[in-house]
Amino acid sequence: MDSLTHKKRSWNMSQIKNCDTKKEKIVRSLLHHKGYRFRLYRKDLPGKPDIVLPKYKKIIFVHGCFWHRHEGCRYAYTPKSRIDFWENKFKKNIQHDKEVQSVLSELGWQVYIIWECETQKLDKLNKIIDSIFQHS
């Protein structure tokens, strides 16, 4: 059973952003600082990727650890109420992510995932970004 009222839970969920999140802005800022130019949320590509670098044929998704189930991450916990609902929701999210990545790869894009928790330490994030462009 949920510890919040339906109204309060609905309000909480409405506050969760799906684009232009703080984590995405951190990644974009670092990319821009390093001289990479990109497009955001291209609707003509499957999954409407967070960051598209057409010059390099690379796509970066900035995934929330909770919603996209970052394996082994402390933020990828499962709520204690409505467990069946959440497990089904997470399973669908993971399946959708795999399908989108597969289609993008077939279209010739290199797809990278940067996890929400990886944006917390800028030195680690810098290394991740550098590794993405190491062979460009």
Phi and psi in degrees as GROMACS dihedral restraints (atoms count N, CA, C in turn):
[ dihedral_restraints ]
;  ai    aj    ak    al  type     phi  dphi    fc
    3     4     5     6     1   -73.9    20    10
    4     5     6     7     1   137.9    20    10
    6     7     8     9     1   -81.9    20    10
    7     8     9    10     1   -10.3    20    10
    9    10    11    12     1  -105.7    20    10
   10    11    12    13     1   154.9    20    10
   12    13    14    15     1   -70.0    20    10
   13    14    15    16     1   160.4    20    10
   15    16    17    18     1   -57.0    20    10
   16    17    18    19     1   -42.9    20    10
   18    19    20    21     1   -64.1    20    10
   19    20    21    22     1   -45.0    20    10
   21    22    23    24     1   -67.0    20    10
   22    23    24    25     1   -41.5    20    10
   24    25    26    27     1   -63.3    20    10
   25    26    27    28     1   -42.7    20    10
   27    28    29    30     1   -60.6    20    10
   28    29    30    31     1   -43.0    20    10
   30    31    32    33     1   -63.4    20    10
   31    32    33    34     1   -45.6    20    10
   33    34    35    36     1   -55.9    20    10
   34    35    36    37     1   -48.0    20    10
   36    37    38    39     1   -66.0    20    10
   37    38    39    40     1   -33.4    20    10
   39    40    41    42     1   -69.0    20    10
   40    41    42    43     1   -19.1    20    10
   42    43    44    45     1   -84.2    20    10
   43    44    45    46     1    -8.3    20    10
   45    46    47    48     1   -80.8    20    10
   46    47    48    49     1   120.1    20    10
   48    49    50    51     1   -84.3    20    10
   49    50    51    52     1   149.9    20    10
   51    52    53    54     1  -112.9    20    10
   52    53    54    55     1    -5.0    20    10
   54    55    56    57     1  -152.7    20    10
   55    56    57    58     1   161.3    20    10
   57    58    59    60     1    56.4    20    10
   58    59    60    61     1    38.9    20    10
   60    61    62    63     1   -75.5    20    10
   61    62    63    64     1   164.2    20    10
   63    64    65    66     1   -58.4    20    10
   64    65    66    67     1   -41.0    20    10
   66    67    68    69     1   -64.6    20    10
   67    68    69    70     1   -41.6    20    10
   69    70    71    72     1   -63.2    20    10
   70    71    72    73     1   -41.5    20    10
   72    73    74    75     1   -64.3    20    10
   73    74    75    76     1   -35.2    20    10
   75    76    77    78     1   -63.4    20    10
   76    77    78    79     1   -47.5    20    10
   78    79    80    81     1   -63.1    20    10
   79    80    81    82     1   -45.8    20    10
   81    82    83    84     1   -61.9    20    10
   82    83    84    85     1   -40.2    20    10
   84    85    86    87     1   -62.1    20    10
   85    86    87    88     1   -44.7    20    10
   87    88    89    90     1   -64.4    20    10
   88    89    90    91     1   -43.4    20    10
   90    91    92    93     1   -59.4    20    10
   91    92    93    94     1   -46.5    20    10
   93    94    95    96     1   -63.2    20    10
   94    95    96    97     1   -43.2    20    10
   96    97    98    99     1   -60.4    20    10
   97    98    99   100     1   -33.7    20    10
   99   100   101   102     1   -82.5    20    10
  100   101   102   103     1    -1.9    20    10
  102   103   104   105     1    95.4    20    10
  103   104   105   106     1     5.9    20    10
  105   106   107   108     1   -85.8    20    10
  106   107   108   109     1   135.1    20    10
  108   109   110   111     1  -109.6    20    10
  109   110   111   112     1   144.6    20    10
  111   112   113   114     1  -149.9    20    10
  112   113   114   115     1   170.4    20    10
  114   115   116   117     1  -117.9    20    10
  115   116   117   118     1   154.6    20    10
  117   118   119   120     1  -112.5    20    10
  118   119   120   121     1   139.4    20    10
  120   121   122   123     1    48.9    20    10
  121   122   123   124     1    51.2    20    10
  123   124   125   126     1   -64.8    20    10
  124   125   126   127     1   114.6    20    10
  126   127   128   129     1   -71.8    20    10
  127   128   129   130     1   -17.2    20    10
  129   130   131   132     1   -82.9    20    10
  130   131   132   133     1    -3.4    20    10
  132   133   134   135     1  -109.0    20    10
  133   134   135   136     1   145.9    20    10
  135   136   137   138     1   -58.8    20    10
  136   137   138   139     1   137.4    20    10
  138   139   140   141     1    80.4    20    10
  139   140   141   142     1    -0.6    20    10
  141   142   143   144     1    43.3    20    10
  142   143   144   145     1    68.7    20    10
  144   145   146   147     1   -54.5    20    10
  145   146   147   148     1   147.2    20    10
  147   148   149   150     1   -63.7    20    10
  148   149   150   151     1   -47.3    20    10
  150   151   152   153     1  -135.8    20    10
  151   152   153   154     1   126.1    20    10
  153   154   155   156     1  -120.9    20    10
  154   155   156   157     1   126.0    20    10
  156   157   158   159     1  -112.7    20    10
  157   158   159   160     1    84.6    20    10
  159   160   161   162     1   -57.8    20    10
  160   161   162   163     1   -38.5    20    10
  162   163   164   165     1   -58.8    20    10
  163   164   165   166     1   -33.0    20    10
  165   166   167   168     1  -104.0    20    10
  166   167   168   169     1    -2.6    20    10
  168   169   170   171     1    56.1    20    10
  169   170   171   172     1    42.1    20    10
  171   172   173   174     1  -122.9    20    10
  172   173   174   175     1   146.2    20    10
  174   175   176   177     1  -128.8    20    10
  175   176   177   178     1   137.2    20    10
  177   178   179   180     1  -121.5    20    10
  178   179   180   181     1   125.9    20    10
  180   181   182   183     1  -102.5    20    10
  181   182   183   184     1   133.6    20    10
  183   184   185   186     1  -103.4    20    10
  184   185   186   187     1   101.2    20    10
  186   187   188   189     1   -94.6    20    10
  187   188   189   190     1   137.1    20    10
  189   190   191   192     1   -73.8    20    10
  190   191   192   193     1   132.8    20    10
  192   193   194   195     1   -61.9    20    10
  193   194   195   196     1   -37.5    20    10
  195   196   197   198     1   -68.0    20    10
  196   197   198   199     1   -53.2    20    10
  198   199   200   201     1   -72.2    20    10
  199   200   201   202     1   -33.1    20    10
  201   202   203   204     1  -105.8    20    10
  202   203   204   205     1     5.9    20    10
  204   205   206   207     1    60.9    20    10
  205   206   207   208     1    63.4    20    10
  207   208   209   210     1   -65.7    20    10
  208   209   210   211     1   109.9    20    10
  210   211   212   213     1   -60.5    20    10
  211   212   213   214     1   128.7    20    10
  213   214   215   216     1    81.7    20    10
  214   215   216   217     1     0.7    20    10
  216   217   218   219     1   -89.5    20    10
  217   218   219   220     1   140.4    20    10
  219   220   221   222     1   -68.0    20    10
  220   221   222   223     1   -19.4    20    10
  222   223   224   225     1   -82.9    20    10
  223   224   225   226     1    -8.9    20    10
  225   226   227   228     1   -94.6    20    10
  226   227   228   229     1    46.3    20    10
  228   229   230   231     1   -79.7    20    10
  229   230   231   232     1   162.6    20    10
  231   232   233   234     1  -107.9    20    10
  232   233   234   235     1   127.4    20    10
  234   235   236   237     1   -56.2    20    10
  235   236   237   238     1   151.7    20    10
  237   238   239   240     1   -83.7    20    10
  238   239   240   241     1   -14.4    20    10
  240   241   242   243     1  -107.5    20    10
  241   242   243   244     1   153.6    20    10
  243   244   245   246     1    51.2    20    10
  244   245   246   247     1    48.9    20    10
  246   247   248   249     1   -57.6    20    10
  247   248   249   250     1   -43.5    20    10
  249   250   251   252     1   -60.5    20    10
  250   251   252   253     1   -43.5    20    10
  252   253   254   255     1   -57.7    20    10
  253   254   255   256     1   -50.6    20    10
  255   256   257   258     1   -65.7    20    10
  256   257   258   259     1   -42.2    20    10
  258   259   260   261     1   -62.8    20    10
  259   260   261   262     1   -40.4    20    10
  261   262   263   264     1   -64.6    20    10
  262   263   264   265     1   -44.4    20    10
  264   265   266   267     1   -60.0    20    10
  265   266   267   268     1   -47.6    20    10
  267   268   269   270     1   -64.6    20    10
  268   269   270   271     1   -39.6    20    10
  270   271   272   273     1   -61.5    20    10
  271   272   273   274     1   -42.9    20    10
  273   274   275   276     1   -65.3    20    10
  274   275   276   277     1   -41.1    20    10
  276   277   278   279     1   -60.6    20    10
  277   278   279   280     1   -46.8    20    10
  279   280   281   282     1   -63.3    20    10
  280   281   282   283     1   -44.1    20    10
  282   283   284   285     1   -62.4    20    10
  283   284   285   286     1   -44.1    20    10
  285   286   287   288     1   -61.4    20    10
  286   287   288   289     1   -44.1    20    10
  288   289   290   291     1   -58.5    20    10
  289   290   291   292     1   -44.8    20    10
  291   292   293   294     1   -62.4    20    10
  292   293   294   295     1   -43.4    20    10
  294   295   296   297     1   -63.3    20    10
  295   296   297   298     1   -45.0    20    10
  297   298   299   300     1   -62.7    20    10
  298   299   300   301     1   -46.0    20    10
  300   301   302   303     1   -62.2    20    10
  301   302   303   304     1   -39.1    20    10
  303   304   305   306     1   -63.6    20    10
  304   305   306   307     1   -47.0    20    10
  306   307   308   309     1   -64.2    20    10
  307   308   309   310     1   -42.8    20    10
  309   310   311   312     1   -62.6    20    10
  310   311   312   313     1   -40.1    20    10
  312   313   314   315     1   -63.0    20    10
  313   314   315   316     1   -41.9    20    10
  315   316   317   318     1   -62.7    20    10
  316   317   318   319     1   -29.1    20    10
  318   319   320   321     1   -82.7    20    10
  319   320   321   322     1     0.0    20    10
  321   322   323   324     1    96.5    20    10
  322   323   324   325     1     9.0    20    10
  324   325   326   327     1   -91.4    20    10
  325   326   327   328     1   144.9    20    10
  327   328   329   330     1   -93.1    20    10
  328   329   330   331     1   126.0    20    10
  330   331   332   333     1  -109.2    20    10
  331   332   333   334     1   131.5    20    10
  333   334   335   336     1  -126.6    20    10
  334   335   336   337     1   146.0    20    10
  336   337   338   339     1  -115.2    20    10
  337   338   339   340     1   127.6    20    10
  339   340   341   342     1  -112.1    20    10
  340   341   342   343     1   122.7    20    10
  342   343   344   345     1   -83.4    20    10
  343   344   345   346     1   147.4    20    10
  345   346   347   348     1   -48.2    20    10
  346   347   348   349     1   -45.4    20    10
  348   349   350   351     1   -67.0    20    10
  349   350   351   352     1   -23.3    20    10
  351   352   353   354     1   -76.6    20    10
  352   353   354   355     1   -12.1    20    10
  354   355   356   357     1   -87.8    20    10
  355   356   357   358     1    -3.7    20    10
  357   358   359   360     1   -79.2    20    10
  358   359   360   361     1   -26.0    20    10
  360   361   362   363     1  -117.3    20    10
  361   362   363   364     1   110.6    20    10
  363   364   365   366     1   -63.3    20    10
  364   365   366   367     1   -33.1    20    10
  366   367   368   369     1   -65.1    20    10
  367   368   369   370     1   -41.0    20    10
  369   370   371   372     1   -66.8    20    10
  370   371   372   373     1   -42.5    20    10
  372   373   374   375     1   -63.5    20    10
  373   374   375   376     1   -40.1    20    10
  375   376   377   378     1   -58.0    20    10
  376   377   378   379     1   -43.2    20    10
  378   379   380   381     1   -64.7    20    10
  379   380   381   382     1   -40.3    20    10
  381   382   383   384     1   -62.5    20    10
  382   383   384   385     1   -47.0    20    10
  384   385   386   387     1   -63.8    20    10
  385   386   387   388     1   -43.4    20    10
  387   388   389   390     1   -60.0    20    10
  388   389   390   391     1   -39.6    20    10
  390   391   392   393     1   -67.7    20    10
  391   392   393   394     1   -30.7    20    10
  393   394   395   396     1   -63.9    20    10
  394   395   396   397     1   -36.6    20    10
  396   397   398   399     1  -103.7    20    10
  397   398   399   400     1    10.1    20    10
  399   400   401   402     1   -58.3    20    10
  400   401   402   403     1   -37.8    20    10
  402   403   404   405     1  -112.2    20    10
  403   404   405   406     1    30.0    20    10
